[in-house]
Amino acid sequence: MPEVDARGVATGLALTILVAIGLTIFGFPPISALIGLAAGGYAAGRMAGRDGLFHGAVVGVLAIIAASIAASAGNATVSNVLADTLTIVLSDVLFLLSASAGGWIATRS
């Protein structure tokens, strides 16, 4: 298992959040998270200088955890549990793919 560059991952996660919030403010909410994750994964992979796919995936996992904590802070009721669960799983897969791709691109030769 590759060694995690904590500084790169922390920077990537912070960049993910900043880009996603910025794009949401400027009117691009549907794609803000994916672009933020790609940028954060890229930054993590670039700062680590190695194992970009791995570092991007770590950023993606941490972003999913942060988003889950933020979402659970509200009192939302779900009318269709199956549809909600499938939506969450699909969005999490897209989050991981986006962050991992950003990290992979950062360390490609």
C-alpha positions as CSV (number, residue, x, y, z in Angstrom):
1,M,0.0,0.0,0.0
2,P,1.4,3.4,-0.9
3,E,2.4,5.9,1.8
4,V,-0.1,8.7,2.1
5,D,1.1,12.3,1.6
6,A,-1.0,13.9,4.3
7,R,-0.1,17.4,3.3
8,G,-1.1,16.8,-0.3
9,V,-4.4,15.1,0.7
10,A,-5.3,17.9,3.1
11,T,-4.6,20.5,0.5
12,G,-6.6,18.5,-2.1
13,L,-9.6,18.2,0.2
14,A,-9.5,21.9,1.0
15,L,-9.3,22.7,-2.7
16,T,-12.2,20.4,-3.4
17,I,-14.4,22.2,-0.9
18,L,-13.3,25.7,-2.1
19,V,-13.8,25.0,-5.8
20,A,-17.2,23.3,-5.1
21,I,-18.5,26.2,-3.0
22,G,-17.1,28.7,-5.5
23,L,-18.8,27.1,-8.5
24,T,-22.0,26.7,-6.6
25,I,-22.0,30.4,-5.8
26,F,-21.3,31.3,-9.4
27,G,-24.3,29.2,-10.6
28,F,-22.9,25.8,-11.5
29,P,-24.3,23.5,-8.7
30,P,-24.8,20.4,-10.8
31,I,-21.2,20.0,-11.7
32,S,-19.5,21.9,-8.9
33,A,-18.7,18.8,-6.8
34,L,-17.2,16.8,-9.7
35,I,-15.0,19.7,-10.8
36,G,-14.0,20.4,-7.2
37,L,-13.1,16.7,-6.7
38,A,-11.1,16.6,-9.9
39,A,-9.2,19.7,-8.9
40,G,-8.6,18.4,-5.4
41,G,-7.5,15.0,-6.6
42,Y,-5.1,16.6,-9.1
43,A,-3.6,18.8,-6.4
44,A,-3.1,15.8,-4.1
45,G,-1.5,13.8,-6.8
46,R,0.7,16.7,-7.9
47,M,1.9,17.5,-4.4
48,A,2.6,13.8,-3.6
49,G,4.5,13.4,-6.8
50,R,3.7,9.7,-6.9
51,D,0.7,7.4,-6.7
52,G,-1.7,10.1,-8.1
53,L,-4.6,7.7,-8.5
54,F,-4.3,6.6,-4.9
55,H,-4.0,10.1,-3.5
56,G,-6.9,11.3,-5.6
57,A,-9.0,8.4,-4.3
58,V,-8.1,9.3,-0.7
59,V,-9.3,12.9,-1.4
60,G,-12.6,11.4,-2.8
61,V,-13.2,9.2,0.2
62,L,-12.6,12.1,2.6
63,A,-14.9,14.3,0.6
64,I,-17.6,11.6,0.7
65,I,-17.2,11.4,4.5
66,A,-17.4,15.2,4.9
67,A,-20.4,15.4,2.6
68,S,-22.1,12.6,4.6
69,I,-21.5,14.4,7.9
70,A,-22.8,17.7,6.5
71,A,-25.9,16.1,5.1
72,S,-26.7,14.2,8.3
73,A,-26.6,17.5,10.3
74,G,-30.0,18.4,8.8
75,N,-33.4,16.9,9.6
76,A,-34.4,15.4,6.2
77,T,-37.0,12.7,5.7
78,V,-36.8,10.4,2.8
79,S,-39.9,9.3,1.0
80,N,-38.3,6.6,-1.1
81,V,-35.4,4.9,0.7
82,L,-34.3,2.7,-2.3
83,A,-34.1,5.6,-4.7
84,D,-32.3,7.7,-2.2
85,T,-29.8,4.9,-1.5
86,L,-29.2,4.3,-5.2
87,T,-28.7,8.1,-5.8
88,I,-26.1,8.3,-2.9
89,V,-24.2,5.2,-4.2
90,L,-24.1,6.6,-7.8
91,S,-23.0,10.0,-6.7
92,D,-20.3,8.5,-4.4
93,V,-19.0,6.4,-7.3
94,L,-18.9,9.5,-9.5
95,F,-17.1,11.4,-6.7
96,L,-14.4,8.7,-6.4
97,L,-14.0,8.5,-10.2
98,S,-13.6,12.2,-10.5
99,A,-11.1,12.6,-7.7
100,S,-9.1,9.5,-8.8
101,A,-8.9,10.8,-12.4
102,G,-7.6,14.1,-11.3
103,G,-4.9,12.4,-9.2
104,W,-4.0,10.1,-12.1
105,I,-3.7,12.9,-14.5
106,A,-1.4,14.8,-12.1
107,T,1.2,12.0,-12.1
108,R,1.0,10.8,-15.6
109,S,4.2,11.0,-17.5
